Amino acid sequence: MDKIAVLIPCYNESQTIEKVVSDYKKALPEAAIYVYDNNSTDGTADLAAKAGAIVRHEPRQGKGNVIRSMFRDIEADCYLMIDGDDTYPADSAREMCDLVLKQGVDMVVGDRLSSTYFTENKRRFHGMGNKLVRFLINKLYKSDVHDIMSGQRAFSEGFVKGFPVLSGGFEIETEMTIHALDKNFVIKEVPVLYRDRPVGSESKLNTFSDGFKVLRTIARLFRQYKPFVFFSIISVLLWLVAFILFIPVFNEYLHTGLVPRFPTVIVSGVMAIMGMLLWICGVILDVVVKKHRQFYEILLNQNRAIRDNK
């Protein structure tokens, strides 16, 4: 079992991977550095091995799939996850790992947005997307996380072994943040330097398609983790539409004693019933989610006891 494991998911990062491995070996000489190659075609794996990393391969494409394999395969007291594109300098690596090992923090987030991200990042829509995701999650979960989608994070063993990876792609960081907030894990943020990719290094992110995936992930996890609020919002919208449709018909009935627009009344009634059914679904699912949280806490305590007895 490693004291510190540095996790580097990689796909075609031949220009930068040697430098990244070398920098983190200097910053954390006692750490085991793992590079998981995700079907690279430019010799990334060979260069990583040459630099001294432990190289493994993940055939399923997507960052989420790579993280799933890393979390399952590697045993360590502290896990430091970084990208292989040399956008995260190793300056804060020791501080982040110490927060996990010495202060019991479950997830340390390298906060790019409070430092150099907006001056270094040349893709305008990426900055807008980060701000939008930050706003949505902090509003939905009543939190104050500054960088939701950072690729530099340190984790405790308890978080890693209890984190169910559901996303297959770049939306994995958003999923990690929401999971940590929902399960009341201890989260700390450390401002970290960010630098843009070197010339010739190409980003794998597609601003719009990956952005929509992230927003879809937020909606999906919001439905799963907060079903009562999610279905109540839909119910209120349906009741509002039903009310708007019903008012003129009811007003006409009060003046004439007739109901000439039966289709409108039927549609209004159906929407009101649908709203009620969705609200009841939210109530039931909310009980299920709370029970799941109770079982999750019990499981965490059992796993902690097993680790302490090793």
N, C-alpha and C positions, 0 to 999 in steps of 0.2 A: 504494500500500500504506500503510495506516494504522499509526502507531506503536502506538496503543492504540485498540481498538474496544470500546465498551460495548454489550452485547447485552441487549435487553429484550424477551422474549416477552410478548405481551399478549393477553388476551381479556376484554373488557368491564371496563376499568380507567379509565373516564372520570373518576372522582372523584380519582384519585391520579396519573395519568400525567404531567400537566404539572409537578407538583411534583418527581416523580422525575427527569424529564429536566433540569429546572432545577438540582436539587441536584447531579447528577453532572456537569453542564456547569461548575459552579463548582468542584467538587472536582478535575476533570480537564479543564481548558479546552482542552488540545491534542487531546483524544480525539474520535473520530467516534462519535456516539451513534445506534445503530440500533434502531428499534422495529419488530418484526415482528408485524403484526396478524393474529390467528387467528380471522377471521370475527366480529369484534365488531359488535354492533348498537347501541351506545350512543355512537358518535362518537369512540371512543378514537383512531383513526388521525388524524382531523382535529386533535384536541387535541394529539397528539404532534408533528405537523408544525408546528403553531402555536408550540409550545415550542422548536422548532429541531432536532428529531430527523430523521434520515433514515428515512422510513417505507416499509416493504415489506410484502407480504401473503403469507400462507401459507394456502392453501385447505384443506389436510388438517388436520383437527381433532386437537389433542393437542400437549402441550408437547414431547414427543420429536420430533414431525414438524417443529415450528418450529426446534428446536435443530439438526436435521439440515440444514435449508436454510441457517441462519445459518453453520454451520461450513463448508458447501460454498461459499457465495457470497462470504464476506468474507475479505479478506486483511489480516493485521495481525501485528505482532510480539507483542502481548499482547492477550488477549481477557478482558474482565471481564463475566461474566454475572450479572444481577440480575433480580429479579421487579419487575413494574410496580405492585405494591400498596403501595409505600412502607413495607414492613416492615423493610427494610434501609437504615439511614441511610448517607450517603456518607462518613462519618468515616474508615473504614478503606480506602477505595478506593485512595488513593495508596500506602499501605504494601503492599497486596496486589499492585499492579502492579509496584512496585519489586522485590519478591521474584522476580517472573518476569523482568523486564528486566535486573536487576543481579546477581541471585544464581543465575540459571539454574534456578529451580524450575519444574516442569512443571505442577503443579496446586496452587493455594492455596485452601484451604477456609475460608470465613467461619464460624467456630465459634460458633453461637448458644447451644448447650447449656451452654457454660461461662460464659455471661454472663447475659442477662436473659430467656431464652426461657421458662423455667418460671414466671416471675412475670408476664410479659406475655401469654403465650398462654392464652386462656380456654377452650380445648377440651382437656379432661382426657385424652381418649383419644389425642390427637395426641402428647402428651408420652410416654405409655406406648408408643405405636408407635415413636417415635424411639429410645427406650431399648431396645426389643426388637430393632429392626433393627441398632442399634449393637452389641448383645451378640452377635447371630448372626454378623455379618460379622467382627467382631474375633476371635471364636472360630474360625471357619472358615478365616480367612486369617492368623491369628496376628499381628494388627496392633493398633494402638492409635489408631485414628481416633475423635475425639470426636463429630463431627457428620457422619453419613453422608448425610443428606438435605438439607443446606443448599442454598438456592437462590442464594447469593452465592459465586461462585468466579472465580478468575483462572486463565487457561491460557496455556501457551506455544503457539507456532505448531506445533511438533512434535507436541504432544498433540492439538490440534484436528484437524490434517490426517490424523492416523493413528487417530482414534477412530471405530470403526464403530458408528453409532447404530442399535440394534436395537429399542429400546422406542419406543412411540408416545405415551405419556402421562407422568404425573408420576413414574413410576418411573425416569426418565432419570438423576436424580442418583445413585441407588443403582448404576445401571449404570456411571456414570462412575467412582465410587469403586472398584468391584470391578475394572474395567479397569485403572485406575492401579496398584492393588495387584498385580494379576497380572502386569503388564508392567514392574514395577519402576521406574515413574516416580517422580521426586522429588516428595513431597507435604509441604506445610507447612500448618499451621493457624494462623489468626489469630483470636483472640476478637473477635467483632463484636457491637455492640448490636443488639437485636431489639425491635421494637415491634409490638403487635397492630394489625390493620387499623383504620382510622378508622371511626367509626360510619357505617353506610350502605353500606360496602364489603363485598361478599359474597365469601367464599372459594369457589373452584371445586373444592376438594378434598372428596371424600366419605370420611369417616373409615374406613368399613369396606370399601367396594368398592375404593378406591384402596389401602388397607392390604393387602388380599388380593393386589392386583396387584404390590405391592412384594415381598411374601413369595414370590409365584410367580416373580418375576424373580430373587430371590436363589437359589431352588431351581434355576431354569433355568441361571443362570450358574455355579452351583456344579457342576452336572452337566457343563457345557461346559468349564470351566476346570480342574476337579479331578475328572476322570472316575474315576480309580483309587479315590480315597477314597469318592466317591459310590456307585459300584457295589459296592465292598467292604462298605460299611455294609449295603446291601440283601442282599448275599450272606450276610453273617454272620447277619442276621435270618432268612433262609430256612433256613440250616443249623441255627440254634437251634431253629426250629419242627420241622424234620425230626428233630433229635435227641430232642426232647421226645416226638414221636409214636413214635419207634422204640424208645426205652428200655423201655417196658412190654411191648412185643411181644417184644423180645429177652430180657427177664427171664423172661417166660412160657415162651419156648423153652428156656431153660436149665433150668427146673424140670420141664417136661413133655416136651420134645423135639418139641412141636407148634407150628405157626404157624396158629392159627385165624382171625386177623384179617388176611387178605391185603389188603383194601382199604387198611387203615392203613399196611401195609408199602409198598404201591404209591405212596400219596400221599407218604409219607416219602421214598421213593427219587426221585420226580419233583421234589420240592422241593430235595433235595440236588443233583440234576443241574442244575436251574435256577440254584441258587446258584453252582455251578461255572461255568456258561456266562456268567453276569453278571460273575463275577470275571475271567474271561478277556477279556470285552469291555472291562472297565475297564483291564486291562493293555495291550491293543492301543490303545485310545483315548488312554491316557496317553502312549504313544510318539508318536501323531499330534499331540497338544497340544504336546509338547516340541519337535517339529519345527516346528510353527507358530510357537512362540516364537522359534526360531532364525531363521526366515524374516522374522519381524516385526522383529527386531533388525537384520538386514541391510537391510531396507527403510528403517528409520529412519535408519541410517547413510548410505544412498544419498540419501535426501531431505535430510538435513543437509548433505551435500556439495554438492548442487544449490543449496540456499539460500545457502551460503557463497560459491559461485562467481557468484552473480547480481551 
